[in-house]
Amino acid sequence: PIPCVPWQSQTSGQYQRRVHGGGGGTRSGSGAPSKKRKMEPGPEQVSQRYQGSLKGYSNKDAYGFISCPELKKQYNADVYIHKNVYEQVMPPLQVGESVEFSIHLNAKKQPQACFVSRSQPLQGF
């Protein structure tokens, strides 16, 4: 399974330093986590697994969506998958391929995929 990688935090090295404890670089602000960036999944979200299929993915835009009727009904949205999560599944997922995943809710309270894996392992991998 692939861990959650909050997409908004990837644009800032601050998140990496805070999580991994490295770097003594200077930071502005109070050092308190911003509500906008706080996207850590709750235990109830990560422990729940869902089945879906890759609806589409754009290498250019570095994101895609997973179709999952259960979550579409609950959130009225497809499940967002960021490049950092998508690229962890090897070989790369193909549109229409079945996946299993957990979610966390992004800042807009929409589902974002994490811990993504193929529903069926590929032969030879």
RORO-165142 format. One record per residue (C-alpha): residue number from 1; residue in one letter; chain; x, y, z. Coordinates in Angstrom, 1 decimal, m for minus. Example, Ala and Ser with C-alpha at 12.3 -4.5 7.8 and 13.67 -1.06 7.14 Angstrom:
BEGIN
+-----+------+------+--------+--------+--------+
| pos | code | unit |      X |      Y |      Z |
+-----+------+------+--------+--------+--------+
|   1 |    a |    A |   12.3 |   m4.5 |    7.8 |
|   2 |    s |    A |   13.7 |   m1.1 |    7.1 |
+-----+------+------+--------+--------+--------+
END
This chain:
BEGIN
+-----+------+------+--------+--------+--------+
| pos | code | unit |      X |      Y |      Z |
+-----+------+------+--------+--------+--------+
|   1 |    p |    A |    0.0 |    0.0 |    0.0 |
|   2 |    i |    A |    1.1 |    3.6 |   m0.7 |
|   3 |    p |    A |    1.0 |    6.1 |    2.1 |
|   4 |    c |    A |   m1.0 |    9.3 |    2.1 |
|   5 |    v |    A |    0.9 |   12.2 |    0.6 |
|   6 |    p |    A |   m1.1 |   15.4 |    1.1 |
|   7 |    w |    A |   m0.7 |   17.2 |   m2.3 |
|   8 |    q |    A |   m0.8 |   20.8 |   m0.9 |
|   9 |    s |    A |    2.2 |   20.1 |    1.4 |
|  10 |    q |    A |    4.4 |   18.9 |   m1.4 |
|  11 |    t |    A |    5.0 |   22.4 |   m2.6 |
|  12 |    s |    A |    6.7 |   23.3 |    0.7 |
|  13 |    g |    A |    9.8 |   21.7 |    2.2 |
|  14 |    q |    A |    8.4 |   22.8 |    5.6 |
|  15 |    y |    A |    6.1 |   19.8 |    5.8 |
|  16 |    q |    A |    8.9 |   17.4 |    5.0 |
|  17 |    r |    A |   11.2 |   18.9 |    7.7 |
|  18 |    r |    A |    8.4 |   18.8 |   10.3 |
|  19 |    v |    A |    7.4 |   15.2 |    9.6 |
|  20 |    h |    A |   10.9 |   13.8 |    9.2 |
|  21 |    g |    A |   12.5 |   16.0 |   11.9 |
|  22 |    g |    A |   15.4 |   17.2 |    9.6 |
|  23 |    g |    A |   16.6 |   20.5 |    8.5 |
|  24 |    g |    A |   17.3 |   23.6 |   10.6 |
|  25 |    g |    A |   16.3 |   26.0 |    7.9 |
|  26 |    t |    A |   14.6 |   29.2 |    8.7 |
|  27 |    r |    A |   10.9 |   29.5 |    8.6 |
|  28 |    s |    A |    8.6 |   32.4 |    8.9 |
|  29 |    g |    A |    5.5 |   32.5 |   11.0 |
|  30 |    s |    A |    4.7 |   31.0 |   14.4 |
|  31 |    g |    A |    5.7 |   27.4 |   13.5 |
|  32 |    a |    A |    2.2 |   26.2 |   14.3 |
|  33 |    p |    A |    0.7 |   24.0 |   11.6 |
|  34 |    s |    A |   m1.6 |   25.9 |    9.3 |
|  35 |    k |    A |   m5.3 |   24.8 |    9.3 |
|  36 |    k |    A |   m5.1 |   25.0 |    5.5 |
|  37 |    r |    A |   m2.3 |   22.4 |    5.3 |
|  38 |    k |    A |   m3.5 |   20.1 |    8.0 |
|  39 |    m |    A |   m4.6 |   17.1 |    6.0 |
|  40 |    e |    A |   m3.5 |   14.2 |    8.2 |
|  41 |    p |    A |   m6.0 |   11.4 |    7.7 |
|  42 |    g |    A |   m8.0 |   10.4 |   10.7 |
|  43 |    p |    A |   m7.9 |    6.7 |   11.8 |
|  44 |    e |    A |  m11.5 |    6.2 |   10.6 |
|  45 |    q |    A |  m10.6 |    7.3 |    7.1 |
|  46 |    v |    A |   m7.3 |    5.4 |    6.6 |
|  47 |    s |    A |   m8.7 |    2.1 |    8.1 |
|  48 |    q |    A |  m11.6 |    2.1 |    5.7 |
|  49 |    r |    A |  m10.7 |    0.5 |    2.3 |
|  50 |    y |    A |  m12.5 |    1.2 |   m0.9 |
|  51 |    q |    A |  m12.7 |   m0.3 |   m4.4 |
|  52 |    g |    A |  m12.7 |    1.7 |   m7.5 |
|  53 |    s |    A |  m11.1 |    2.2 |  m10.9 |
|  54 |    l |    A |   m8.8 |    4.8 |  m12.3 |
|  55 |    k |    A |  m11.1 |    7.1 |  m14.2 |
|  56 |    g |    A |   m8.3 |    9.3 |  m15.7 |
|  57 |    y |    A |   m4.8 |   10.6 |  m15.0 |
|  58 |    s |    A |   m2.9 |   13.5 |  m16.6 |
|  59 |    n |    A |    0.9 |   13.4 |  m16.5 |
|  60 |    k |    A |    0.9 |   17.1 |  m17.6 |
|  61 |    d |    A |   m1.4 |   18.2 |  m14.7 |
|  62 |    a |    A |    0.1 |   15.6 |  m12.2 |
|  63 |    y |    A |   m3.2 |   14.4 |  m10.9 |
|  64 |    g |    A |   m6.2 |   12.2 |  m11.8 |
|  65 |    f |    A |   m9.4 |   10.7 |  m10.4 |
|  66 |    i |    A |  m10.6 |    7.3 |   m9.2 |
|  67 |    s |    A |  m14.2 |    6.4 |   m9.8 |
|  68 |    c |    A |  m15.9 |    4.9 |   m6.7 |
|  69 |    p |    A |  m19.7 |    4.9 |   m6.6 |
|  70 |    e |    A |  m19.9 |    4.6 |   m2.8 |
|  71 |    l |    A |  m17.8 |    7.7 |   m2.3 |
|  72 |    k |    A |  m19.4 |    9.6 |   m5.2 |
|  73 |    k |    A |  m22.7 |    9.2 |   m3.5 |
|  74 |    q |    A |  m21.3 |   10.3 |   m0.1 |
|  75 |    y |    A |  m19.2 |   13.3 |   m1.3 |
|  76 |    n |    A |  m20.7 |   14.0 |   m4.7 |
|  77 |    a |    A |  m17.2 |   13.9 |   m6.2 |
|  78 |    d |    A |  m14.7 |   11.4 |   m7.7 |
|  79 |    v |    A |  m11.6 |   10.6 |   m5.6 |
|  80 |    y |    A |   m8.6 |   12.8 |   m6.3 |
|  81 |    i |    A |   m5.2 |   11.0 |   m6.8 |
|  82 |    h |    A |   m2.1 |   13.1 |   m6.7 |
|  83 |    k |    A |    1.0 |   12.4 |   m8.8 |
|  84 |    n |    A |    3.0 |   11.4 |   m5.6 |
|  85 |    v |    A |    0.6 |    8.6 |   m4.8 |
|  86 |    y |    A |    0.0 |    7.6 |   m8.4 |
|  87 |    e |    A |    3.7 |    7.2 |   m9.1 |
|  88 |    q |    A |    4.2 |    4.9 |   m6.2 |
|  89 |    v |    A |    2.3 |    2.1 |   m7.9 |
|  90 |    m |    A |    4.5 |    0.2 |  m10.3 |
|  91 |    p |    A |    4.2 |   m0.4 |  m13.1 |
|  92 |    p |    A |    2.0 |    2.7 |  m13.6 |
|  93 |    l |    A |   m1.8 |    2.3 |  m13.3 |
|  94 |    q |    A |   m3.8 |    2.3 |  m16.5 |
|  95 |    v |    A |   m7.1 |    4.0 |  m17.0 |
|  96 |    g |    A |   m9.9 |    1.6 |  m16.2 |
|  97 |    e |    A |   m7.7 |   m0.5 |  m13.9 |
|  98 |    s |    A |   m9.2 |   m1.6 |  m10.6 |
|  99 |    v |    A |   m7.7 |   m0.2 |   m7.4 |
| 100 |    e |    A |   m8.0 |   m0.5 |   m3.7 |
| 101 |    f |    A |   m7.4 |    2.6 |   m1.6 |
| 102 |    s |    A |   m8.1 |    4.6 |    1.6 |
| 103 |    i |    A |   m9.0 |    8.3 |    1.7 |
| 104 |    h |    A |   m8.4 |   11.4 |    3.7 |
| 105 |    l |    A |  m10.4 |   14.6 |    3.2 |
| 106 |    n |    A |   m8.6 |   17.5 |    1.7 |
| 107 |    a |    A |   m9.0 |   21.1 |    2.7 |
| 108 |    k |    A |  m12.2 |   21.3 |    0.7 |
| 109 |    k |    A |  m13.6 |   18.2 |    2.5 |
| 110 |    q |    A |  m13.3 |   16.2 |   m0.7 |
| 111 |    p |    A |  m11.9 |   12.6 |   m0.8 |
| 112 |    q |    A |   m8.2 |   12.2 |   m1.7 |
| 113 |    a |    A |   m6.7 |    8.7 |   m2.3 |
| 114 |    c |    A |   m4.0 |    7.3 |   m0.2 |
| 115 |    f |    A |   m2.6 |    3.8 |    0.4 |
| 116 |    v |    A |   m3.4 |    2.9 |   m3.2 |
| 117 |    s |    A |   m2.8 |   m0.6 |   m4.6 |
| 118 |    r |    A |   m3.9 |   m2.7 |   m7.5 |
| 119 |    s |    A |   m7.0 |   m4.8 |   m6.7 |
| 120 |    q |    A |   m5.4 |   m7.6 |   m8.7 |
| 121 |    p |    A |   m1.6 |   m8.0 |   m8.8 |
| 122 |    l |    A |   m0.1 |   m8.1 |  m12.2 |
| 123 |    q |    A |    1.5 |  m11.3 |  m13.4 |
| 124 |    g |    A |    5.3 |  m11.3 |  m13.1 |
| 125 |    f |    A |    5.5 |   m8.5 |  m10.5 |
+-----+------+------+--------+--------+--------+
END
